[in-house]
């Protein structure tokens, strides 16, 4: 009975996950940070995270070679703690295995593109 309940909760949460298009959902330990990339960190039922999803989807459609990942803190609590995520949404930018920038809060498409360009992550 407990197993069925957990499966139902998981399936219900999938119904409310955001549409990031071709942006893969990962946990932090699965992300290759040696390649230039952006990690969008959010959670289910976060209005700011939800409002950023279509913009990130558009960027990924316009620049398909740009590496962007989505981490749902509901599914990666350990990674969230390890990465010192205290507020949401968070956008983390990695280059050469190191975090080069972190933005906390909502970012519009133009601002995201600016960060991607500035830190050499945007693949045209």
N, C-alpha and C positions, 0 to 999 in steps of 0.2 A: 504493500500500500504506500509506504514511504517513497519507494522508487517511482511509482506512478505519479505521485504528487510532485516530485522533483522534476520529472520529465515534463509535466504539464506547465510548471513554472518556467522552465527553460523555453518551451515552445511559445508560451505567451510573451516572454520577453523578446523573442525574435520578431514577433508581429510589430513591435514598437521600436525596433532598431531603425536607424536612419539610413537613407539611401545615399551612400558615398560613391555610387557607381563602381568604377574599376579600382577603387582604393581598397586594398586588402585589409581586413581586420586581423590584427596580430596581437600577441602578448609581447612584452618588452624583450624577453629572452629569445624570441624568434627573429628579432630585427638585426640585420647586418648594418651596424653603425659605421663600418669602414667606408661604405659608399655614401656619397652626399644624399641626404634624405630629410624629409620633414615627417614628424610624427604628430598627428592630431590626437590629443588625449581628451576623452569625454566620457559620458556615461548615459545610460538609458534614462529618459525623463529629465534631461537637462535642456532647457529651452534655448540656451545660447549655443550649445553643441548642435542641436537640431537645426538652428538657423544658419549655421556655418556649412552644413552638409551639402546643400546644392551648389554653393560657391566652390567648395573643394572638388566636387564632382565636375564642375565646369572646367576648372584648372586642369584636372587630370585628363579631360577629354581634349582640351586644346594643346596640352603638352604631355602626351602619353608616356614619354621617356623619363619624365620627372618622377622620382621615387617619393611617394607619399604613402604613409600607413595610418591606420586608425587603431587606437587602443581604447577599448571600453574598460573603464576602471572596475565596473561590476564583475568583469570576467578575469581581471588580472590584478587582484588586490596586492599580492606580493610585489609585483613589478612596480605598481603605483607607489608603494611605500619605499622601495629601493631607489626609485627615481625622484623621491621627495616631492611628489605631487600633493599639494595641499588645497588648491583651488581649481575650479574647472570653468571653461575649457582652458587647455594649455596647448601651445604649439611649440615643439622642440625641434631645433634644426641641428643636424649632425654633419660633420665633414671630417674626414680622415680619422674616424673613430672617436672624435671628441664633440661634445656639445658646444656649438658656437653661438647659439642664441636661444632664448626662451621667452615666450610671450604668454602672459596670463590674461585671459579674458577673450572677448569676442574680437575677431579680426575680419575685416571685409576682404573681398577678392583683391582689390588693388593693393592693400597692405600685405596680404599673403604673397602676392607676386613680387612686391618690393623686397621682402625678406628673402624669398627664393633666389631672386636675382643677386642681391647683395652678398649672399653667402655661397654663391656658385652652385646652387642646387637645381635651378631651373634648367632643364634640358630641352633645348629648342629643336 
